[in-house]
């Protein structure tokens, strides 16, 4: 009995009905050489199974193929290819060779590729295991002064609409101003948000209290989780320090008492000065010219010292602002009459 090419190809594609399938399988068992014209190298490489091959059948096929692979020359490759395919068909009709369809492109049981997720903003972790403060410059120009034994984590670069840093330990943050990109530090169940300022956060894991101290500018502080009595925003002004007990969920804001000293005070000019990683020498000169005060220092003391922050004369005095700069750079500030001395 002769079988048309169309019927055999239909069988190989798995398109035969039950009666046609049984007839073609019986014919192939008797005449396996009939498949040879259809088993090219391309169709052999395109072969994929719909199910896992039973172990007993797999072992028999492997033994047959290996024995012929080592005993035959490469010219016999096609013979063993279609012979192996016949074994698959005879094993129960559970397997087929994928042939291209005339009009519709068909893919046999494609397995999803295991691709690692790609993030536009990779998280970066920095741990200071040294004995000195580590300076970290962020992509936006902000600077983190990371204390020994402390760790920060942040996206590098930051996301397009926010700047978030997670802190464990202690660090001073010199934030580059940006009205459209709030800078938030999450530490010890407390989130501190600033637009451009300088502040210090202390949140050691082995301590129960988180401290946020503001040196210049203005920050918004809120707890990470909603707690009774802490549902409204808390704003800190320069010189204020917030303390939050994470166990007792108690919060307090302390503001140092400013002593009123007699003597000549420089004229207060209500304006805001912004500094972005400016050298201290340049800042002192600008302040000296604007407020008509003498600021004396040894230039060598200020080598490689910079400052990022905002001076708002309506919220703090010049001396308070200079004290902030001194605290951040381990400088001692002393004043006599209308002369301000900078002593390291």
WOPE-V815187 format. One record per residue. N is the residue number from 1. RES is the residue in three letters. SS is DSSP state (a for helix, b for strand, c for the rest). OMEGA is omega in radians with two decimals (none if undefined). Layout:
BEGIN
((N:RES:SS:OMEGA) (N:RES:SS:OMEGA))
END
This chain:
BEGIN
((1:UNK:c:-3.13) (2:UNK:c:3.12) (3:UNK:c:-3.13) (4:UNK:c:3.08) (5:UNK:a:-3.11) (6:UNK:a:-3.12) (7:UNK:a:3.13) (8:UNK:a:3.11) (9:UNK:a:3.10) (10:UNK:a:3.11) (11:UNK:a:-3.11) (12:UNK:a:3.10) (13:UNK:c:-3.12) (14:UNK:c:-3.08) (15:UNK:c:-3.13) (16:UNK:c:2.99) (17:UNK:c:-3.03) (18:UNK:a:-3.12) (19:UNK:a:3.14) (20:UNK:a:-3.12) (21:UNK:a:-3.13) (22:UNK:a:-3.12) (23:UNK:a:-3.11) (24:UNK:a:3.13) (25:UNK:a:3.13) (26:UNK:a:3.13) (27:UNK:a:-3.11) (28:UNK:a:3.10) (29:UNK:a:-3.13) (30:UNK:a:-3.08) (31:UNK:c:-3.12) (32:UNK:a:-3.13) (33:UNK:a:-3.14) (34:UNK:a:-3.13) (35:UNK:a:-3.00) (36:UNK:a:-3.11) (37:UNK:a:-3.05) (38:UNK:a:-3.05) (39:UNK:c:3.06) (40:UNK:c:3.12) (41:UNK:a:-3.11) (42:UNK:a:-3.13) (43:UNK:a:3.10) (44:UNK:a:3.13) (45:UNK:a:3.13) (46:UNK:c:-3.09) (47:UNK:c:3.03) (48:UNK:b:-3.14) (49:UNK:b:3.08) (50:UNK:c:-3.12) (51:UNK:c:3.10) (52:UNK:c:-3.13) (53:UNK:c:3.09) (54:UNK:c:-3.04) (55:UNK:a:-3.11) (56:UNK:a:3.12) (57:UNK:a:-3.13) (58:UNK:a:-3.12) (59:UNK:a:3.14) (60:UNK:a:3.13) (61:UNK:a:-3.13) (62:UNK:a:-3.14) (63:UNK:a:-3.14) (64:UNK:a:-3.09) (65:UNK:a:-3.13) (66:UNK:a:-3.11) (67:UNK:a:-3.13) (68:UNK:a:-3.13) (69:UNK:a:-3.10) (70:UNK:a:-3.07) (71:UNK:a:-3.08) (72:UNK:c:3.08) (73:UNK:c:-3.10) (74:UNK:a:-3.10) (75:UNK:a:-3.12) (76:UNK:a:-3.02) (77:UNK:a:-3.06) (78:UNK:a:-3.13) (79:UNK:a:-3.10) (80:UNK:a:3.11) (81:UNK:a:-3.11) (82:UNK:a:3.09) (83:UNK:a:3.11) (84:UNK:a:3.12) (85:UNK:a:3.09) (86:UNK:a:3.09) (87:UNK:a:3.12) (88:UNK:a:-3.10) (89:UNK:a:-3.11) (90:UNK:a:-3.08) (91:UNK:c:3.07) (92:UNK:c:3.11) (93:UNK:c:-3.10) (94:UNK:c:-3.04) (95:UNK:b:3.12) (96:UNK:b:3.05) (97:UNK:c:-3.09) (98:UNK:c:3.08) (99:UNK:c:3.11) (100:UNK:c:3.10) (101:UNK:c:-3.07) (102:UNK:c:-3.01) (103:UNK:c:-3.04) (104:UNK:c:3.11) (105:UNK:c:-3.06) (106:UNK:c:3.09) (107:UNK:c:-3.08) (108:UNK:c:2.99) (109:UNK:c:3.13) (110:UNK:c:3.11) (111:UNK:c:3.14) (112:UNK:c:3.13) (113:UNK:c:3.10) (114:UNK:c:-3.09) (115:UNK:c:3.11) (116:UNK:c:3.13) (117:UNK:c:3.13) (118:UNK:c:-3.13) (119:UNK:c:3.12) (120:UNK:c:-3.10) (121:UNK:c:-3.09) (122:UNK:b:3.09) (123:UNK:b:-3.13) (124:UNK:b:3.11) (125:UNK:b:3.11) (126:UNK:b:3.13) (127:UNK:b:3.14) (128:UNK:c:3.13) (129:UNK:c:3.11) (130:UNK:c:-3.12) (131:UNK:c:-3.12) (132:UNK:c:3.10) (133:UNK:c:-3.13) (134:UNK:b:3.09) (135:UNK:b:-3.14) (136:UNK:b:3.10) (137:UNK:b:-3.13) (138:UNK:c:-3.07) (139:UNK:c:-3.12) (140:UNK:c:-3.13) (141:UNK:c:3.10) (142:UNK:c:-3.10) (143:UNK:b:3.04) (144:UNK:b:3.04) (145:UNK:b:-2.99) (146:UNK:b:-3.12) (147:UNK:c:3.10) (148:UNK:c:3.14) (149:UNK:c:-3.09) (150:UNK:c:-3.09) (151:UNK:b:3.04) (152:UNK:b:3.10) (153:UNK:b:-3.10) (154:UNK:b:3.08) (155:UNK:b:-3.12) (156:UNK:b:0.03) (157:UNK:c:3.12) (158:UNK:c:3.03) (159:UNK:c:-3.02) (160:UNK:c:-3.03) (161:UNK:c:-3.14) (162:UNK:c:3.10) (163:UNK:b:-3.06) (164:UNK:b:3.11) (165:UNK:b:3.05) (166:UNK:b:-3.06) (167:UNK:b:2.92) (168:UNK:b:-3.10) (169:UNK:b:-3.07) (170:UNK:b:3.12) (171:UNK:b:2.99) (172:UNK:b:-3.10) (173:UNK:b:3.05) (174:UNK:b:-2.94) (175:UNK:c:3.03) (176:UNK:c:-3.06) (177:UNK:c:3.05) (178:UNK:c:-3.11) (179:UNK:c:-3.07) (180:UNK:c:-3.09) (181:UNK:c:3.13) (182:UNK:c:3.13) (183:UNK:b:-3.07) (184:UNK:b:3.05) (185:UNK:b:3.10) (186:UNK:b:-3.10) (187:UNK:b:3.06) (188:UNK:c:3.12) (189:UNK:c:3.13) (190:UNK:b:3.06) (191:UNK:b:-3.14) (192:UNK:b:-3.08) (193:UNK:b:3.14) (194:UNK:b:3.06) (195:UNK:c:3.10) (196:UNK:c:-3.01) (197:UNK:c:3.08) (198:UNK:b:3.14) (199:UNK:b:3.14) (200:UNK:b:3.10) (201:UNK:b:3.07) (202:UNK:b:-3.10) (203:UNK:b:3.12) (204:UNK:c:-3.10) (205:UNK:c:-3.12) (206:UNK:c:3.07) (207:UNK:c:-3.08) (208:UNK:c:-3.00) (209:UNK:b:3.04) (210:UNK:b:-3.12) (211:UNK:b:3.04) (212:UNK:b:-3.14) (213:UNK:b:-3.11) (214:UNK:b:3.12) (215:UNK:b:3.13) (216:UNK:b:3.14) (217:UNK:c:-3.10) (218:UNK:b:3.14) (219:UNK:b:3.04) (220:UNK:b:-3.12) (221:UNK:b:3.06) (222:UNK:b:3.13) (223:UNK:b:-3.11) (224:UNK:c:3.13) (225:UNK:c:-3.13) (226:UNK:c:3.13) (227:UNK:c:-3.13) (228:UNK:c:3.10) (229:UNK:c:-3.11) (230:UNK:c:-3.05) (231:UNK:c:3.11) (232:UNK:c:-3.11) (233:UNK:c:3.13) (234:UNK:b:3.14) (235:UNK:b:3.09) (236:UNK:b:3.04) (237:UNK:b:-3.12) (238:UNK:c:-3.13) (239:UNK:c:-3.14) (240:UNK:b:3.11) (241:UNK:b:3.10) (242:UNK:b:3.08) (243:UNK:b:-3.12) (244:UNK:b:3.10) (245:UNK:b:-3.04) (246:UNK:c:3.13) (247:UNK:c:-3.10) (248:UNK:c:-3.10) (249:UNK:c:3.10) (250:UNK:b:-3.09) (251:UNK:b:3.12) (252:UNK:b:3.09) (253:UNK:b:-3.13) (254:UNK:b:3.08) (255:UNK:b:-3.14) (256:UNK:c:3.12) (257:UNK:c:-3.12) (258:UNK:c:3.13) (259:UNK:c:3.12) (260:UNK:c:-3.09) (261:UNK:c:3.09) (262:UNK:c:3.11) (263:UNK:c:-3.09) (264:UNK:c:3.11) (265:UNK:c:3.10) (266:UNK:c:-3.14) (267:UNK:c:-3.10) (268:UNK:c:3.11) (269:UNK:c:-3.09) (270:UNK:c:3.08) (271:UNK:c:-3.10) (272:UNK:b:3.08) (273:UNK:b:3.14) (274:UNK:b:3.13) (275:UNK:b:-3.12) (276:UNK:b:3.13) (277:UNK:b:3.14) (278:UNK:b:3.07) (279:UNK:b:-3.12) (280:UNK:a:-3.13) (281:UNK:a:3.12) (282:UNK:a:3.14) (283:UNK:a:-3.13) (284:UNK:a:3.12) (285:UNK:a:3.14) (286:UNK:a:3.13) (287:UNK:a:-3.14) (288:UNK:a:-3.14) (289:UNK:a:-3.05) (290:UNK:a:-3.05) (291:UNK:a:3.05) (292:UNK:c:3.06) (293:UNK:c:3.11) (294:UNK:b:3.10) (295:UNK:b:-3.07) (296:UNK:b:3.14) (297:UNK:c:3.04) (298:UNK:c:-3.07) (299:UNK:a:-3.11) (300:UNK:a:-3.14) (301:UNK:a:-2.98) (302:UNK:a:-3.14) (303:UNK:c:3.10) (304:UNK:c:3.08) (305:UNK:c:-3.12) (306:UNK:b:-3.13) (307:UNK:b:3.03) (308:UNK:b:-3.12) (309:UNK:b:-3.09) (310:UNK:b:3.03) (311:UNK:b:3.10) (312:UNK:b:-3.04) (313:UNK:c:3.10) (314:UNK:c:-3.08) (315:UNK:c:3.14) (316:UNK:c:3.13) (317:UNK:c:3.10) (318:UNK:a:-3.13) (319:UNK:a:3.11) (320:UNK:a:3.13) (321:UNK:a:3.10) (322:UNK:a:3.11) (323:UNK:a:3.08) (324:UNK:a:3.11) (325:UNK:a:3.13) (326:UNK:a:3.13) (327:UNK:a:-3.10) (328:UNK:a:-3.07) (329:UNK:c:3.11) (330:UNK:c:3.08) (331:UNK:c:3.11) (332:UNK:b:-3.11) (333:UNK:b:3.05) (334:UNK:b:-3.07) (335:UNK:b:3.07) (336:UNK:b:-3.11) (337:UNK:c:-3.11) (338:UNK:c:-3.14) (339:UNK:b:3.09) (340:UNK:b:3.14) (341:UNK:b:3.05) (342:UNK:b:-3.10) (343:UNK:b:-3.13) (344:UNK:c:none))
END
